[in-house]
Amino acid sequence: MPRLLGGMRRRGPDRPTGPLGSLPATYAGDLPCADCASLRYKLTLFPDQVYFLSRTYLGKDASPVVYDIGNWTLSDNRKVLTLTGEREQIFRFTVSGEEELHLRGLDGRDIESQLHYTLIRSPRVEPIEPRTVMRGMYRYMADAGTFKECLTGRRWPVSQERNNADLERAYSNERRQPNEELLVVLEGSVVMRPAMEETAAGETLVVERIIELRPRETCGARFATDPLENTYWKLTRLGTVPVVVTEHQREPSLVLHADNHRVAGSGGCNRLMGSYVVEGRTLHFNHMASTKMACPEGMQQEQAFLDALNNTATWKIAGEHLELYDDQGTTLARFEATHLR
């Protein structure tokens, strides 16, 4: 059985990872905070390029903790560590040998300050049990559920407690065939439990809250981030409603062509065309039109698709998924990248 590290079960042997030295490793420190006494960081890096992060706001009532999980990468020169999770904020650190990480500013540059922005490597791996919103592929079979988290690629057994029964029930209602995997968005806790055969060493998911199921969507490839332009985007949701594609119907889709800023796609029945303007995180579709063919099904969905495009103000890509928002931040449409052969 793998030995314990500071109460945390090891995921395989330590492995050297360039300037970071042997992993897993925990880095910790109290950093300056604009609206609290200080912000206590605890960051564990694993050799499979996964990280767990906790940030505790000291000096506030109950000292709230914010967790994040995701992937870490090193820059080509091996001097900058980047953490990419589900949250909008991306964390970057300057790697100073194996012992220190120096937090960089939101612009990605070194922070010029007399204040302390350094995390120090701890003498042992410290346990972090993150509770956060996560996406993953869920499957229930042989009286047990498993959840493969999208960003990290880790597969966890789902504990038979809290809101597990609700998840099993929702899965049974949505699945189209036995043992099918469905994309689920949930709030959950990754806790350390006795290791089971073929599971991540000691890690178990406790479901705290189900946010939504997204049938016909997948996680996409780990570390993949498709560009907004020149990507085939398959429409999967309009607002909170899953897109339905009937037999003999095209899938609703979009391609934003960078060379002429033209839009091409399908509403499911008719071809879509128009233009777009993108600047940073703002995106506006102009002169959107469609051919005038009438179809027995899907016309209402197609019109809702056009309405969503006409009301788009901002966009965000997470891995292989694109989301469009209106000027109030309401999600209008969600797409998944499809790699055509």
Disulfide bonds with the S-S distance in Angstrom:
Cys33-Cys36 2.04
Cys150-Cys219 1.98
Cys269-Cys295 1.80
